[in-house]
């Protein structure tokens, strides 16, 4: 059995990839990003949505998540990956970190985004709606929560690394 992963979940723009890369380096473990894995294997996410729809993307995403969890290390999941019931069950065997971000911080992080679910007249309103739809799932799955809204990202990385070391000590 693979060692349990440290899994980063949360809404779009919370910094899961940025924090995940730094956290993996800090902990000297591998980093895996489920969205990047889908892109590597199948092409840009916005094209997958346009050509095949969200359901097809979610199937590909589920495969990528399963692969990442099997590897261990730090695993960053796309914002909607937690919607899959199998993924929710799988996460119970791992340490799950919810990254949050305040709504007022989001606009600068999603500006000029190609994220398919934010291609809307009002991307921030769409982001808020998605977050509210997913908030209960995020909170239920998380073992710890860290906010990325203010301060240096490295502070968040250091805090998560301390939490992980405390969990594994």
C-alpha positions as CSV (number, residue, x, y, z in Angstrom):
1,X,0.0,0.0,0.0
2,X,1.2,3.5,-0.9
3,X,1.8,6.0,1.9
4,X,-1.2,8.3,2.4
5,X,-1.1,11.5,0.3
6,X,-1.5,15.1,1.5
7,X,-4.4,16.2,-0.7
8,X,-5.2,19.8,-1.3
9,X,-8.8,20.6,-2.1
10,X,-10.7,23.9,-2.4
11,X,-12.2,26.4,-4.8
12,X,-10.7,27.7,-8.0
13,X,-8.1,30.4,-7.2
14,X,-7.3,29.2,-3.7
15,X,-3.7,28.4,-4.7
16,X,-3.8,24.6,-4.6
17,X,-1.2,24.2,-7.4
18,X,1.1,27.0,-6.1
19,X,0.9,25.8,-2.5
20,X,1.2,22.2,-3.5
21,X,4.4,22.6,-5.5
22,X,6.0,24.5,-2.6
23,X,4.7,22.1,0.0
24,X,6.1,19.1,-1.9
25,X,9.5,20.7,-2.0
26,X,9.4,21.6,1.7
27,X,8.4,18.0,2.6
28,X,10.8,16.4,0.0
29,X,8.0,14.4,-1.6
30,X,6.5,14.3,-5.1
31,X,3.9,16.7,-6.4
32,X,0.9,15.7,-8.5
33,X,-1.8,18.0,-10.0
34,X,-4.9,16.2,-11.2
35,X,-5.8,19.1,-13.7
36,X,-2.2,19.0,-15.1
37,X,-2.4,15.3,-15.5
38,X,-5.7,15.5,-17.5
39,X,-4.1,18.2,-19.7
40,X,-1.0,16.1,-20.3
41,X,-3.0,13.1,-21.3
42,X,-6.0,14.6,-23.0
43,X,-5.4,18.3,-23.9
44,X,-6.6,21.6,-22.5
45,X,-9.5,21.4,-20.1
46,X,-11.4,24.2,-21.9
47,X,-11.3,22.2,-25.1
48,X,-12.4,19.0,-23.3
49,X,-15.4,20.9,-22.0
50,X,-16.2,22.4,-25.4
51,X,-15.7,19.3,-27.4
52,X,-17.0,16.6,-25.0
53,X,-18.8,18.3,-22.1
54,X,-18.3,18.4,-18.4
55,X,-19.4,14.8,-17.7
56,X,-16.6,13.5,-20.0
57,X,-14.1,15.8,-18.3
58,X,-15.2,14.5,-14.8
59,X,-14.6,10.9,-15.9
60,X,-11.0,11.8,-17.1
61,X,-10.5,13.8,-13.9
62,X,-11.6,10.8,-11.7
63,X,-8.9,8.6,-13.4
64,X,-6.3,11.3,-12.8
65,X,-7.3,11.7,-9.2
66,X,-7.1,7.9,-8.6
67,X,-3.6,7.9,-10.2
68,X,-2.4,10.8,-8.0
69,X,-3.7,9.3,-4.8
70,X,-2.0,6.0,-5.6
71,X,1.4,7.8,-5.9
72,X,1.2,9.6,-2.6
73,X,3.2,12.8,-1.9
74,X,1.3,16.1,-2.3
75,X,-1.7,15.8,-4.6
76,X,-3.6,18.9,-5.8
77,X,-7.2,18.3,-7.0
78,X,-9.2,20.5,-9.3
79,X,-12.0,22.4,-7.5
80,X,-14.8,20.1,-8.7
81,X,-13.0,16.8,-8.2
82,X,-14.5,16.3,-4.8
83,X,-18.0,16.1,-6.3
84,X,-17.3,12.4,-7.3
85,X,-18.6,10.0,-4.6
86,X,-15.7,7.6,-5.3
87,X,-13.2,10.4,-4.8
88,X,-14.9,11.4,-1.6
89,X,-14.6,7.8,-0.3
90,X,-10.9,7.5,-1.4
91,X,-10.0,10.7,0.4
92,X,-10.8,9.2,3.8
93,X,-7.5,7.3,3.6
94,X,-5.5,10.5,3.1
95,X,-4.7,13.7,4.9
96,X,-7.0,16.3,3.3
97,X,-6.2,20.1,3.4
98,X,-8.8,22.6,2.5
99,X,-7.4,25.8,1.1
100,X,-9.8,28.7,1.3
101,X,-9.7,32.2,-0.1
102,X,-11.9,35.1,0.6
103,X,-14.2,36.2,-2.2
104,X,-12.7,39.7,-2.3
105,X,-9.3,38.1,-3.1
106,X,-10.6,36.0,-6.0
107,X,-11.0,38.5,-8.8
108,X,-7.2,39.1,-9.1
109,X,-6.6,35.3,-9.2
110,X,-9.2,34.4,-11.8
111,X,-8.7,37.4,-14.1
112,X,-8.2,36.3,-17.8
113,X,-9.0,32.7,-16.8
114,X,-9.8,30.0,-19.3
115,X,-11.5,27.9,-16.7
116,X,-14.7,26.6,-18.4
117,X,-17.0,27.0,-15.4
118,X,-16.1,30.6,-15.1
119,X,-16.8,31.6,-18.7
120,X,-19.8,33.7,-17.6
121,X,-20.9,37.3,-17.8
122,X,-20.0,37.6,-14.1
123,X,-17.2,35.2,-13.3
124,X,-17.0,36.2,-9.6
125,X,-20.8,35.6,-9.1
126,X,-20.3,32.2,-10.8
127,X,-17.3,31.5,-8.5
128,X,-19.3,32.3,-5.5
129,X,-22.2,30.1,-6.6
130,X,-19.8,27.2,-7.2
131,X,-18.1,27.7,-3.9
132,X,-21.4,27.7,-2.0
133,X,-22.5,24.5,-3.9
134,X,-19.3,22.7,-2.9
135,X,-18.5,24.3,0.5
136,X,-20.2,21.5,2.6
137,X,-18.3,18.8,0.7
138,X,-15.0,20.6,1.1
139,X,-15.5,21.1,4.8
140,X,-16.7,17.6,5.4
141,X,-13.7,16.1,3.7
142,X,-11.0,18.3,5.2
143,X,-8.8,17.3,8.1
144,X,-7.4,20.9,8.3
145,X,-8.2,24.3,6.7
146,X,-5.8,27.0,5.8
147,X,-6.7,30.4,4.2
148,X,-4.6,31.7,1.4
149,X,-6.1,35.2,1.1
150,X,-3.4,37.3,2.6
151,X,0.3,37.2,3.4
152,X,3.1,35.4,1.7
153,X,2.1,32.0,0.3
154,X,5.2,30.6,2.0
155,X,3.6,31.2,5.3
156,X,0.7,29.0,4.3
157,X,3.1,26.3,3.1
158,X,5.1,26.5,6.4
159,X,1.9,26.2,8.4
160,X,0.7,23.1,6.4
161,X,4.1,21.5,6.6
162,X,4.0,22.0,10.4
163,X,0.6,20.4,10.6
164,X,1.7,17.5,8.4
165,X,4.8,16.9,10.6
166,X,2.6,17.0,13.7
167,X,0.3,14.5,12.2
168,X,3.1,12.1,11.2
169,X,5.4,12.6,14.2
